[in-house]
Structures are given as structure tokens and as C-alpha cells.
Amino acid sequence: MQFRRWEDFDTRSVERLFTEVFAASEGASEGRVVGALALQLMREVSAEDLAGFVAVEDEDVIGSLFFSRMRFATPVEAFLLSPVAIATAWHGEGVGQALIRHGLDALRHQGVQLVCTYGDPRFYGRVGFRAADADAIPAPFALTQPEGWLCQWLQGATPLSLSGPSHCVAPFDNPDYW
């Protein structure tokens, strides 16, 4: 298995992966929504604001994830991890955790300081994410499940809090995702 950065030629495979994985777990409608979100990230977000990674086995994309820029009033190099999809046949094999670690290492080497995500604390806790106080590290929108707001500092000293609201890239600028 190979982990590498997402490339333009992966677009169709990545969109299909997100659509199929989320349709299988959450229903066809959710599959279409998350597949469209992944496509929007790939097509509309600038390279400086997006880092995508794939897991490839025998030339097939079996996993993918994206990190997109977040902005705070406090100067900090920050990204949001979302969405993440691993082909259903590979669930439970550690592919997701390994792919996330690979992406976090790449961001760490780029000087990214903070990565946040909004998801299951039991899963993301395995790769170093911890519950975040939304007052200290504000989410872009009010959270329907505040326990799912998770962050990880990748560099040096961690500030106690970040001032002001946060902002995400346009595809996530939708309160329905939060």
C-alpha cells in the first residue's frame, strides 16, 4: 500500500470513493452530498489552502482525506481534517489511521501548527486528536455535537486559546455541516 498526495488524475476515483463509502454507511443521499463536497474541494479550493492524500493499493484508490485551511484572528497555521473515506472492504485494517498519520506528518513538515476535525472522538483520539473547548479554539459555526470538536497541535508550544471567530474554506462554509 502506498500513501501519497492527491493528484488531479485521482479526482474521479476520489469522488467515487467518497460517494460509495458514505452511501454504504449513511444512505445514498449522504453519499451524494459527501461525494459532491469532495469534488468541490478538489475543484474549487486553491492548492495553498488544500492538502489531499490518498491510499493506493494495486493502483486503486482505497482511501482519501483532505485538510483545508482554517483562519483565526490569532495568527496560526491551521487546517481542518475533513472528509475522510476508506473503502468499505478495508475498514478495520488500520488504513484510515495510517493515512491520517501520513497526512499529519506532511503538514507538520510544512510548518502547520494546528489541525482540527469534527467527528468521533474514539476514532480520532487514536491519532492524537483531543477534545477542544470551542471557546478556546472556536469552530466556524455552532456545533450540533460539541464533543466532536477535536484538535491537535503539531508544532511547539500550544497557546491556551485563539482569539476571534474561525473561518473555513468555501465548501465548508455551510452550517448544515456543523
N, C-alpha and C positions, 0 to 999 in steps of 0.2 A: 504494500500500500504506500502511496506517495501523497504527501501533503504539499500543496503549493498555492501560490496566489491565484485568484480567479483571473482569467483572461477573457477578452471579448468572445473568443471562439467557444467558450463554455456557456454562453448565455442561454441557449435553448435547453441544454441539459440541466442547468441550474434551475431555470424556471419550471421545467417539467418535474424535477425532484421536489421542489417546494410544493407544487400543486398536488402531486401524488401523495407525499408524506402527510400533509395536513388534511387532505381528503380522506385518507385511510383512518386517521385518528380523530378528526373533528367533523367530518362530513364534507360533501362536495362543495358546498358554498364556501366554507372556510378555506378549502384547498384553493379555490379560485381567488379568494381575497389575498392569501399569503403568496401565491404564485405571482399575482399582479404586483404586490408590494415588492417582491424580489426583483421583478422585471423593471419596475420604476426606479429602484435603487441603482440597478446596473445601467440604465439608460440615461437617467437624469441627474445623478449626483456626480460632481467633479471628482477626479482621481485624488485630489488632495484631501477630500472630505469623505472618502470611502476606501476601506480596505476589505477585500473579499478573499476568502480562502476556500479551497476545495480539497476533498479527499478523493483520490482516484485509485481504483482497483481494476486491473486489466483494461485500461483506457475508458472505464465507465466512471462517471461522477457519482459517488455513493454518499457524499456528504458535502455540505456547504454552509457557510456562515458569512455574515457581514458585520463590520464595525463601521459606524458612521459618526461623523463629528458631532460633538455637543459643545455648546458655548455657554459660559457663565460670565457674570460680571467680574468675578475674580479671575485673573489670568491663569489658566491652567490648560494644558494639552489633554483634552478628554474626548473619549469616544463611547458610543452606545453599541453594545453587542446585541444584535437582533436583525433578522431572524436566523434561526439555526435549524437545519434539517439533516437527518441521517436516514438513508434508505431503510425501509422497514425491515428488510432481511438482515440488516446489520445492527439492529437495536440490541443492546446488551453486550456488545463486543468491545466497548471502550472507544469506539471511533469518535463519538461526539466529544468526549473528554480530551482525547488526544488532539483532535482538530482545534478545539478551543485553546489548549495549551500552546499549540503551534502558533496560532494567531496572536495570542498574548505575548509570546516571546518575540515575534516580529515587531509588534507595536512597542514593546519595551526597548528594543534596539533602535527604533525610530525616535525615541525620547518621549513617547506618550506617557503621561503621568497617571491618568485615571481612566478606568473603564467601568461603566455601569451597565446593568441589564435589568430587565423586568420579567421575572419568571419564577420558577420553582426553586426555593432556597435549598431543598435537599439535593437537587441535581447540580446547581451552580456552586453550591458550597464545596463540592468535591474538587473544584478547580480554582478555589481561592476567593470566591466572592462571599461577602458578608453583608448582613442586613445593614442598610443605610438609613439614617434619620433624614427624612425628606425635608426637614427644616435646615439641617446642616449641609446636605447635598440635594438641592431641590430638583425634583423631576419636572419635565417640561409641562405636564398637566397634572391635575388632581388624579390620584391613583385610586382605582376601584379596589385594589388589593395591596395596601401599603406594605405588607410583609414581603411582597415580591420585588421591592425596590432594593437592588443589591449593587454593591460597588467593590472595586479592588484597586488599590494604589499600586502602581508598577515601579515607581521611582522614589527614592529618598524619603525625606520627612513628609508626613501627611498633615495637611492643615486640618484644624478642628472643624472648619466649615467654609463653605464657599458663599460669597455674598450674591444677592440678587437672584432673579429667575434664571432658569436654564432654557436653552433653545436647541432644537434638533434640526436635522435636515428636513427639507420639504416633505418627502414621503411619509415621515413620522409626525408631521405637524397636523395631527388629527386626534382629537380627544377620544375617539372611539377605540384607539389602540391602547389607551391607558386605563 
